[in-house]
Amino acid sequence: MVTASSHDVRRGQPWLDALYDASYLRLRERYVEIWLIVSGSGIVLVAWPAQFWTLHPLWGPGPGTARAFALTMICGVLITAFLMPWTALRPFRPISQFLRGEEVDPAEVWYAAVRRVPRVSMTCTAAYCCVGNVAAVIAVGEPRHFTPAEYVSGWLVASIITSAAGFFFVLIWEVAFRPVLREVQPLLPADFEPGRSWLTLGRRSALATASVMAYTGAAVSSLVSATTDRELAMAIAVVATIGSAVTFGGLITGLVSHSIFSRVSELMIAIERIGQREHGIRVAVHAGDELDDAAISLNRMAERIEADETAVRASRARLASVADRERQRMERDLRRRVLARLQRITDDVAEVEEQLGDREALHSLCATVRASVADAEREIQRLARGVYPAELTEAGLDAALTATTERMVLPSEVLSPGVGRFDRLNESSVYFCCNEALQNAAKHAGPDATVEVRLSRDDRRVYFEVVDTGRGFEVNGRGRGLQNMRDRIRAVGGDLVVVSAADGLGTTVSGWVPT
């Protein structure tokens, strides 16, 4: 199962991927056609003539070399002119339709960009071997009067080099189509199963080794056959072997290593970011091989983790919502019922006092009762504000925190440029978290400390910080208070970080919640 990803798990992108990504962005609608033109040009202008001149010493001196080369090039151009349009119109057509914005099944695009690349390469390689190499050997062998055995051996050696080059183009095409895979990945259905590709990692490595060895052997044998001098032949063999290993061998090995290790790096980065509780992380499925099995398992694990975290967060949010509603109910009961009863007591005392006449002792007692009732009203107001501040309901987070800091013993300030109102449950979570941090600062920061509350927001999040200049503390040694703050913020989908140390550099409690 592969689902959409809102994050790119690639980090430190290799230069080859960066090159293809840049060209993909600029040439997106005609990316397949332009890439096939580039590939065809590379075959006609580089690979095909390089193969002819690599094999020329093996065929030996003879007349008509220029004519044979011209016929070989004409044959290569005709094959390429047929194969490239066929490839664009048939095997890679879903990719072209997708890039032009036409309606097409995303799974078809994936299969075209992954499964059909080796098949197209095999088809093209067979065409060059069965048509191009046959024509080239005939053009070279006819004026040299080749025997049937020489025709067959010449064709076999040429086909070995062609096949090695064909595998090279498989690797190049895989890298070229990665931008397409990254774009189509989020569109694949949740139950998409890529299946197992024939080109597994083991076969890929074996083909890479065989291609390098075959190309090197063919090139060395051809170049050595040009001389009968044993010492010169040995020198040519050494130089040709090193040159083939460094050039063609280096390219093949580099592409295979890039294909494997870049995907392993994606898996490692995805595991790291899933461990950091980042949601939406998915690893792209590239080839249907063993690494894709690991990617699919990782994606499923990420889905299960996210589903579990979502369920836990929803449960916590429901509990926090219930707790907030209960706090609001308690605050209303304290203000409306208890304070109303105290006011009635004050009124009753006033009525009694009017009937006392000149009895000073009872007047003094009534004054004492009124003072006690007033103290009780102030205490209940303070208690109601602590249970759930009226400012938070009526005016929002900024007003509630400002009222709280005004009652602080330590010098305190609230900075909240344009935060405004947002989700009430999230507002209360931020308020009570900041209130807890302010109370901790009042208790532990020291008499000379100052406190600053900073609020800000963007389109998706509200950010908050409570910064004091006090003594600080060892975060790891704290009890349930900080954990409760984290739980409350995470219950609404946010996060909390506490930075402090017992070195007198103060404490910073920072976090965010969704808007």
C-alpha positions in Angstrom: 0.0 0.0 0.0 1.4 3.4 -1.0 -0.3 6.6 0.0 0.3 10.2 -0.7 3.1 12.1 0.9 3.1 15.8 1.7 6.8 15.7 2.5 9.8 15.0 0.5 12.0 12.6 2.3 15.0 13.3 0.1 17.7 15.3 1.7 21.1 16.2 0.2 19.8 15.4 -3.3 22.5 13.9 -5.7 23.5 16.1 -8.6 22.1 13.7 -11.2 18.7 13.8 -9.6 18.9 17.6 -9.2 19.8 17.9 -13.0 16.8 15.8 -14.0 14.5 17.5 -11.6 15.5 20.9 -13.0 14.9 19.8 -16.6 11.6 18.2 -15.6 10.3 21.4 -14.2 11.2 23.4 -17.3 10.2 20.8 -19.9 7.4 19.0 -18.1 4.7 18.7 -20.9 7.2 17.4 -23.4 9.6 15.7 -21.0 9.3 12.2 -22.5 9.6 13.3 -26.1 12.6 15.6 -25.4 14.3 12.9 -23.3 13.8 10.3 -26.1 15.3 12.8 -28.6 18.3 13.3 -26.3 18.7 9.5 -25.8 18.4 8.9 -29.6 21.0 11.6 -30.3 23.3 10.0 -27.7 23.0 6.7 -29.4 23.4 8.0 -33.0 26.2 10.5 -32.3 28.1 8.7 -29.5 27.3 5.1 -28.8 26.8 3.8 -32.3 30.0 5.3 -33.9 32.0 4.5 -30.7 31.0 0.8 -31.1 32.0 0.8 -34.8 35.5 2.2 -34.2 36.0 0.1 -31.1 35.4 -3.0 -33.2 37.3 -1.7 -36.3 40.7 -3.2 -35.2 39.0 -6.6 -34.7 37.7 -6.7 -38.3 41.2 -5.9 -39.6 42.4 -3.7 -42.4 40.5 -3.7 -45.6 38.9 -1.5 -48.3 35.6 0.3 -47.9 35.9 1.4 -44.3 34.4 4.8 -44.9 31.6 3.2 -46.9 31.0 0.7 -44.2 30.9 3.4 -41.5 28.5 5.5 -43.5 26.1 2.5 -44.1 26.4 1.6 -40.4 25.5 5.2 -39.4 22.5 5.3 -41.8 21.2 2.0 -40.4 21.6 3.3 -36.8 19.8 6.6 -37.7 16.9 4.7 -39.4 16.5 2.3 -36.4 16.6 5.2 -34.0 14.1 7.2 -36.1 11.7 4.3 -35.9 12.3 3.3 -32.3 12.0 6.6 -30.5 8.6 7.6 -31.9 7.3 4.1 -31.3 8.5 4.3 -27.7 6.8 7.6 -27.2 3.5 6.5 -28.8 3.3 3.1 -27.2 5.1 2.1 -24.0 5.6 5.6 -22.6 2.3 7.0 -23.8 0.6 7.0 -20.4 3.5 9.2 -19.1 3.1 11.7 -21.9 -0.7 11.8 -21.3 -0.2 12.4 -17.6 2.3 15.2 -18.1 0.0 16.9 -20.6 -2.8 16.9 -18.1 -4.9 14.2 -19.8 -7.0 11.8 -17.8 -5.0 8.6 -17.2 -4.8 5.9 -14.5 -1.9 6.8 -12.2 -1.1 3.0 -11.9 -0.6 2.9 -15.7 1.8 5.9 -15.4 3.7 4.1 -12.6 4.0 0.9 -14.6 5.1 2.8 -17.7 7.8 4.6 -15.8 9.0 1.5 -13.9 8.2 -1.8 -15.5 8.3 -0.8 -19.2 11.8 0.7 -19.0 13.7 -2.6 -19.0 11.3 -4.0 -21.7 11.8 -1.0 -24.0 15.5 -1.3 -23.5 15.5 -5.0 -24.4 13.3 -4.3 -27.5 15.7 -1.5 -28.6 18.8 -3.5 -27.9 17.3 -6.5 -29.9 16.6 -4.1 -32.8 20.1 -2.7 -32.9 21.6 -6.2 -32.5 19.4 -8.0 -35.1 19.3 -5.2 -37.7 22.0 -2.6 -37.0 24.8 -5.0 -36.1 23.9 -7.4 -38.9 24.1 -4.6 -41.4 27.3 -3.3 -39.9 29.0 -6.7 -40.1 27.8 -7.3 -43.6 29.1 -3.8 -44.7 32.5 -4.4 -43.1 32.8 -8.1 -44.0 31.9 -8.1 -47.6 34.9 -6.2 -48.9 37.1 -8.2 -46.5 35.6 -11.5 -47.7 34.6 -12.7 -44.2 33.9 -16.4 -43.8 30.5 -17.4 -42.2 32.3 -18.0 -38.9 33.8 -14.5 -39.0 30.4 -13.0 -39.7 28.9 -14.8 -36.7 31.8 -13.9 -34.4 31.8 -10.3 -35.5 28.1 -10.1 -34.9 28.4 -11.7 -31.5 31.1 -9.3 -30.3 29.2 -6.3 -31.6 26.0 -7.5 -29.9 27.9 -7.9 -26.6 28.8 -4.3 -26.6 25.3 -3.3 -27.7 23.8 -5.2 -24.9 26.1 -3.6 -22.3 25.1 -0.2 -23.7 21.4 -1.2 -23.5 21.7 -1.9 -19.7 23.4 1.4 -19.3 20.4 3.1 -20.9 18.1 1.2 -18.5 19.8 2.8 -15.6 19.8 6.2 -17.2 16.1 6.0 -18.0 15.3 4.9 -14.4 16.9 8.1 -13.0 15.2 10.2 -15.7 11.7 9.0 -14.8 12.1 9.5 -11.0 10.6 13.1 -11.1 7.5 11.5 -12.8 7.3 8.8 -10.1 7.5 11.5 -7.3 4.6 13.4 -8.9 2.4 10.4 -9.6 3.1 8.8 -6.2 0.4 10.7 -4.2 -2.2 9.8 -6.8 -1.8 6.1 -6.5 -4.7 4.3 -4.8 -4.3 3.2 -1.2 -4.4 -0.5 -2.1 -1.9 -0.2 -4.9 0.5 -3.2 -5.0 3.4 -2.9 -7.4 4.2 -6.6 -7.3 7.7 -8.0 -7.7 9.8 -6.9 -10.7 12.0 -9.3 -12.7 14.9 -6.8 -12.3 15.6 -7.5 -8.6 18.6 -6.0 -6.8 20.6 -9.2 -7.2 19.9 -9.4 -11.0 20.6 -5.7 -11.3 24.1 -6.1 -9.7 24.8 -9.2 -11.7 23.9 -7.5 -15.0 26.0 -4.5 -14.1 29.0 -6.7 -13.4 28.4 -8.8 -16.6 28.0 -5.6 -18.7 31.2 -4.1 -17.5 33.1 -7.4 -18.0 31.6 -8.0 -21.4 32.3 -4.5 -22.7 35.8 -4.5 -21.3 36.6 -7.9 -22.8 35.2 -7.1 -26.2 37.0 -3.7 -26.3 40.3 -5.2 -25.2 40.2 -8.2 -27.6 39.4 -5.8 -30.5 42.2 -3.4 -29.8 44.8 -6.1 -29.1 44.0 -7.8 -32.3 45.3 -4.8 -34.2 49.0 -5.7 -33.6 51.2 -8.8 -33.6 53.8 -7.2 -31.3 53.4 -9.0 -28.0 54.8 -6.2 -25.8 52.6 -3.6 -27.6 49.6 -5.9 -27.3 50.2 -6.2 -23.5 50.5 -2.4 -23.2 47.3 -1.9 -25.2 45.5 -4.5 -23.1 46.5 -2.8 -19.8 45.5 0.7 -21.1 42.2 -0.6 -22.6 41.2 -2.5 -19.5 41.9 0.4 -17.2 40.2 2.8 -19.6 37.1 0.6 -20.0 36.9 0.0 -16.2 37.2 3.7 -15.4 34.8 5.0 -18.1 32.1 2.5 -18.9 32.6 0.5 -15.7 32.6 3.6 -13.6 29.4 4.8 -15.2 27.6 1.5 -14.7 28.8 1.0 -11.2 28.0 4.6 -10.3 24.4 4.4 -11.6 23.7 1.1 -9.9 25.2 2.4 -6.6 23.2 5.6 -7.0 20.0 3.7 -7.7 20.5 1.5 -4.6 22.1 3.8 -2.0 19.9 6.8 -2.8 16.8 4.7 -2.1 18.4 3.3 1.1 19.0 6.9 2.1 15.4 7.7 1.5 14.4 4.8 3.8 16.7 5.9 6.5 15.5 9.6 6.4 11.9 8.4 6.4 12.5 6.2 9.5 14.2 9.2 11.2 11.4 11.6 10.5 8.6 9.1 11.4 10.5 8.6 14.7 10.3 12.4 15.1 6.5 12.2 14.8 6.2 13.9 11.4 3.0 12.9 9.7 2.5 12.2 6.0 5.9 10.7 5.5 5.9 8.1 2.7 8.7 6.5 0.7 8.2 6.4 -3.1 8.0 3.0 -4.8 10.5 2.9 -7.6 11.0 -0.5 -9.1 9.0 -3.3 -7.4 12.2 -4.9 -6.0 13.4 -5.8 -2.5 13.9 -2.1 -1.5 10.3 -1.4 -2.5 9.1 -4.3 -0.2 10.9 -2.4 2.6 9.3 0.9 1.5 5.8 -0.6 1.4 6.3 -2.1 4.9 7.6 1.3 6.2 4.6 3.1 4.6 2.2 0.7 6.2 3.9 1.1 9.6 3.7 4.9 9.2 0.0 4.6 8.5 -0.6 2.5 11.5 1.4 4.9 13.7 -0.5 7.9 12.4 -3.9 6.1 12.8 -3.0 5.2 16.4 -1.7 8.8 17.1 -4.8 10.3 15.6 -7.0 8.1 17.8 -5.0 9.0 20.9 -5.1 12.7 20.0 -8.8 12.6 19.4 -9.3 10.9 22.7 -7.1 13.4 24.5 -8.9 16.3 22.7 -12.3 14.9 23.8 -11.0 14.7 27.4 -9.6 18.2 27.2 -12.9 19.5 25.8 -14.9 17.9 28.5 -12.5 19.3 31.1 -12.8 22.8 29.6 -16.6 22.6 29.6 -16.5 21.5 33.2 -14.2 24.4 34.1 -16.5 26.8 32.4 -19.5 25.3 34.2 -17.7 25.6 37.6 -16.7 29.2 36.8 -20.3 30.1 35.9 -21.6 28.4 39.1 -19.1 30.3 41.2 -20.0 33.6 39.7 -23.7 33.2 39.3 -24.7 31.1 42.3 -22.1 31.5 45.1 -21.5 35.2 44.4 -25.2 35.8 44.2 -25.7 34.2 47.5 -23.0 36.3 49.1 -24.6 39.4 47.7 -27.9 38.3 49.3 -26.1 37.9 52.6 -24.7 41.4 52.2 -28.2 42.7 51.5 -29.6 40.8 54.5 -27.0 42.2 56.8 -27.8 45.7 55.6 -31.5 45.1 56.4 -30.7 43.8 59.8 -28.4 46.8 60.4 -31.2 49.3 59.7 -33.2 47.8 62.5 -30.5 47.8 65.2 -30.8 51.4 66.2 -28.0 52.6 68.5 -26.5 49.3 69.4 -22.9 49.9 68.5 -21.6 46.5 69.2 -24.0 44.9 66.8 -23.2 47.6 64.1 -19.6 46.7 64.5 -20.4 43.0 64.1 -22.4 43.7 60.9 -19.4 45.7 59.5 -17.2 42.7 60.3 -19.6 40.4 58.5 -19.7 42.7 55.4 -15.9 42.8 55.3 -15.7 39.0 55.5 -18.3 38.7 52.8 -16.3 41.1 50.6 -13.1 39.1 51.2 -15.0 35.9 50.3 -16.3 37.5 47.1 -12.7 38.6 46.1 -11.4 35.1 46.8 -14.2 33.5 44.8 -13.5 35.9 41.9 -9.9 34.8 42.0 -10.8 31.2 42.2 -13.3 31.5 39.3 -10.6 33.3 37.3 -8.2 30.4 38.0 -10.8 27.8 37.1 -11.6 29.4 33.7 -10.9 33.1 33.2 -13.8 35.2 31.9 -11.4 37.2 29.7 -10.6 34.1 27.7 -14.2 33.5 26.8 -15.1 37.1 26.2 -11.9 38.6 24.7 -9.5 35.8 23.8 -6.0 34.6 24.6 -4.3 38.0 24.5 -6.6 39.6 27.0 -6.6 36.5 29.3 -2.8 36.3 29.5 -2.5 40.1 29.9 -4.9 39.9 32.9 -2.8 37.0 34.3 0.5 38.9 33.9 -0.9 42.0 35.6 -1.4 39.9 38.7 2.1 38.5 38.6 4.6 39.6 41.3 7.5 39.4 38.7 7.7 42.1 36.0 5.8 40.5 33.1 4.8 41.5 29.5 2.7 40.0 26.8 3.7 40.5 23.1 0.9 39.3 20.7 0.9 41.2 17.4 -2.3 40.4 15.6 -2.9 36.9 17.0 -6.7 37.4 17.3 -9.2 34.6 18.0 -8.9 31.0 16.9 -10.3 27.6 17.9 -11.6 27.8 21.5 -10.2 24.5 22.7 -6.8 25.4 21.3 -7.0 28.8 22.9 -7.7 27.3 26.3 -4.9 24.8 25.9 -2.4 27.6 25.1 -3.7 29.7 27.9 -3.4 27.0 30.6 0.0 26.0 29.4 1.3 29.6 29.5 -0.4 30.1 32.9 1.4 27.0 34.3 4.7 28.4 32.9 4.0 31.8 34.5 3.2 30.1 37.8 6.4 28.1 37.6 8.4 31.3 36.9 6.8 33.0 39.9 7.8 30.1 42.1 11.2 29.2 40.9 12.8 31.9 38.7 13.8 34.2 41.6 12.9 37.7 42.7 15.1 39.4 40.2 13.7 37.6 37.1 11.5 39.1 34.4 9.0 37.2 32.3 7.9 37.7 28.7 5.0 36.0 26.9 5.2 36.0 23.1 2.4 35.0 20.8 2.4 34.9 16.9 0.6 33.0 14.2 0.7 32.1 10.5 -1.9 30.5 8.2 -1.7 27.1 9.9 -0.4 27.6 13.4 -0.4 29.7 16.6 3.0 29.9 18.3 3.7 30.8 21.9 6.7 31.3 24.1 7.1 32.0 27.9 10.6 33.3 28.5 12.0 34.2 31.9 15.5 35.4 33.0 15.5 33.3 36.2 17.7 30.6 37.7 16.6 27.8 35.3 16.4 24.1 36.2 17.3 20.7 34.9 14.4 19.7 32.6 15.0 16.0 32.9 14.6 16.2 36.7 11.1 17.7 36.6 7.9 15.9 37.6 4.5 15.6 36.1 3.9 19.4 35.6 5.8 19.7 32.3 4.4 16.3 31.1 0.9 17.6 31.7 1.6 20.7 29.7 3.0 18.6 26.8 0.0 16.3 27.0 -2.5 19.2 26.9 -0.8 20.8 23.8 -0.3 17.5 22.0 -4.0 16.6 22.6 -5.0 19.3 20.2 -2.4 18.4 17.6 0.4 20.7 18.7 3.8 20.3 20.4 5.8 21.8 23.3 9.5 22.3 24.0 11.1 23.3 27.2 14.6 24.6 27.2 16.4 25.3 30.5 19.4 24.5 32.6 20.4 25.2 36.2 23.0 27.8 35.1 21.1 31.0 35.6 20.3 31.6 31.9 16.6 31.3 32.3 13.9 29.1 30.9 12.0 29.1 27.6 8.7 27.2 27.2 7.7 27.3 23.6 5.1 25.5 21.4 2.5 25.7 18.8 -1.1 24.6 18.1 -3.2 24.5 14.9 -5.3 27.5 14.2 
